[in-house]
Amino acid sequence: MNARSSGLAEGNGFKLGLFGSNCSGGLAFTSVPERWDASWDNNARLALLADTAGLECMVPIARWKGFGGESNVNASSLETITWATGLLAKTQRMTVFGTIHVQMIHPILAAKQIVTGDQVGHGRFGVNIVCGWRSDEFEMFRTEQYAHDDRYDFATDWWRVVTSLWERDGLFDHKGNFFSFVNLESAPKPYGGSRPLMMNAGSSPAGRGFAIQNSDLHFDYCRTPEDSAPRIAESKQMAEKIGRKIQVWIPASVVCRPTQREVDEFAQHCVDKADWEALEWQYQLYQSETGSKGRSPEEIARLRTHDPARTVLGYGGSYSIRGTPDQVAAEIKRLYDAGLSGVAIGFVNYLSELPYFVQEVTPRLERMGIRKPIAN
Ligand SMILES: Cc1cc2nc3c(=O)[nH]c(=O)nc-3n(C[C@H](O)[C@H](O)[C@H](O)COP(=O)(O)O)c2cc1C
């Protein structure tokens, strides 16, 4: 079954998404009073704003536990498949992703949940496959994570089961390295005869390899766009060599204000109220034996001292875009020039900050020729 062609697959030269709004605090490890309240009503209002403004997607974070500290960031999170399905019922255009920890959700259940959301959204459901890095979440499920690279072999088999259930009519058997089934069947199929787009954000060699082999969108780590450009080009070429086409995206926190002074003051306000205790726990999990292999300890240490605002606003170090509308648009053009296809954005308060971004930044991106005005 082919991956579907949609605004997210084709469309604008540079695409925009929102990231993390289903979780309290979003991407920001700070206890400022205006930090994000991830209520359903706030998410529904945000999705309507984003859809009307022509943003391509919303990407949630599948989170089962907060990070402690004063803010206990992400402690409250809406489950992502049900969240996506609800938002798809309310919106018209954009893709909404549901995020799945493959070791936690049985592939037969997942295949049907995704199809149900896809039917609700008339073909706008997307899947984020996550292999995990937080041992404390896996402990909650009373299961242990596979060794780091084995997780991606498991995900490969898991994804084969899911896609076979979508593709195959009648009864069939599956025999893989992790799953063995007889007499499988599943209906209905994904909407419109093409499969939902799949994203993966593994940045280690094994994670990136999985994304190149299987995903439609690879979310990678980016220190600077220029540093990342060769790797972005290489990921796309490696996919092309095996007859696949992938986009490369990054997540980023955005602070956009009319003046540089306001930008700096707001960033400093967030750093002054940073939840270093929660960040510390996040780093411990990330760098543990069972954590991630995406970023070196040196890189993490470097970011914390060189750019604390990037660390605090962006989940411990996602890319940070801060400036006036002209500067933010120029920074996004820099990402585009490095070969990236899109950015999934976290705001400290999505609902109060997205309208200004849409009013000031997206028209500038249109004038730069990397996005088109929305066709109504
Ligand atoms: C855009 C993006 C979305 C992610 N979503 C989740 C998520 O919802 N839940 C989660 O546990 N990890 C999430 N991750 C973590 C990655 O899936 C991955 O585990 C991590 O980057 C470690 O990569 P590695 O396995 O290649 O070392 C996300 C990462 C990024 C950049």
The ligand as an SDF file (V2000), in Angstrom:
LIG
                    3D

 31 33  0  0  0  0  0  0  0  0999 V2000
    9.6540   15.1330   17.2270 C   0  0  0  0  0  0  0  0  0  0  0  0
    9.9000   14.0710   18.2560 C   0  0  0  0  0  0  0  0  0  0  0  0
    8.8340   13.3920   18.7930 C   0  0  0  0  0  0  0  0  0  0  0  0
    9.0210   12.4270   19.7710 C   0  0  0  0  0  0  0  0  0  0  0  0
    7.9530   11.8600   20.3790 N   0  0  0  0  0  0  0  0  0  0  0  0
    8.1470   11.0400   21.4440 C   0  0  0  0  0  0  0  0  0  0  0  0
    7.0570   10.5850   22.2060 C   0  0  0  0  0  0  0  0  0  0  0  0
    5.9240   10.9400   21.9430 O   0  0  0  0  0  0  0  0  0  0  0  0
    7.3080    9.7620   23.2610 N   0  0  0  0  0  0  0  0  0  0  0  0
    8.5770    9.3450   23.5770 C   0  0  0  0  0  0  0  0  0  0  0  0
    8.7260    8.5920   24.5340 O   0  0  0  0  0  0  0  0  0  0  0  0
    9.6280    9.7600   22.8480 N   0  0  0  0  0  0  0  0  0  0  0  0
    9.4370   10.6000   21.8050 C   0  0  0  0  0  0  0  0  0  0  0  0
   10.5040   11.0530   21.0870 N   0  0  0  0  0  0  0  0  0  0  0  0
   11.8330   10.4220   21.2970 C   0  0  0  0  0  0  0  0  0  0  0  0
   12.2670    9.6140   20.0730 C   0  0  0  0  0  0  0  0  0  0  0  0
   11.2550    8.7740   19.6140 O   0  0  0  0  0  0  0  0  0  0  0  0
   13.5060    8.7840   20.3310 C   0  0  0  0  0  0  0  0  0  0  0  0
   13.2240    7.7860   21.2870 O   0  0  0  0  0  0  0  0  0  0  0  0
   14.6060    9.5840   20.8640 C   0  0  0  0  0  0  0  0  0  0  0  0
   14.8440   10.6600   20.0000 O   0  0  0  0  0  0  0  0  0  0  0  0
   15.8250    8.7180   21.0430 C   0  0  0  0  0  0  0  0  0  0  0  0
   16.3540    8.3400   19.8060 O   0  0  0  0  0  0  0  0  0  0  0  0
   17.2230    7.0410   19.6440 P   0  0  0  0  0  0  0  0  0  0  0  0
   16.3540    5.8940   20.0070 O   0  0  0  0  0  0  0  0  0  0  0  0
   17.6040    7.0110   18.2170 O   0  0  0  0  0  0  0  0  0  0  0  0
   18.3730    7.1050   20.5960 O   0  0  0  0  0  0  0  0  0  0  0  0
   10.3360   12.0730   20.1610 C   0  0  0  0  0  0  0  0  0  0  0  0
   11.4270   12.7660   19.6190 C   0  0  0  0  0  0  0  0  0  0  0  0
   11.2170   13.7820   18.7050 C   0  0  0  0  0  0  0  0  0  0  0  0
   12.4020   14.5200   18.1780 C   0  0  0  0  0  0  0  0  0  0  0  0
  1  2  1  0
  2  3  1  0
  2 30  2  0
  3  4  2  0
  4  5  1  0
  4 28  1  0
  5  6  2  0
  6  7  1  0
  6 13  1  0
  7  8  2  0
  7  9  1  0
  9 10  1  0
 10 11  2  0
 10 12  1  0
 12 13  2  0
 13 14  1  0
 14 15  1  0
 14 28  1  0
 15 16  1  0
 16 17  1  0
 16 18  1  0
 18 19  1  0
 18 20  1  0
 20 21  1  0
 20 22  1  0
 22 23  1  0
 23 24  1  0
 24 25  2  0
 24 26  1  0
 24 27  1  0
 28 29  2  0
 29 30  1  0
 30 31  1  0
M  END
$$$$
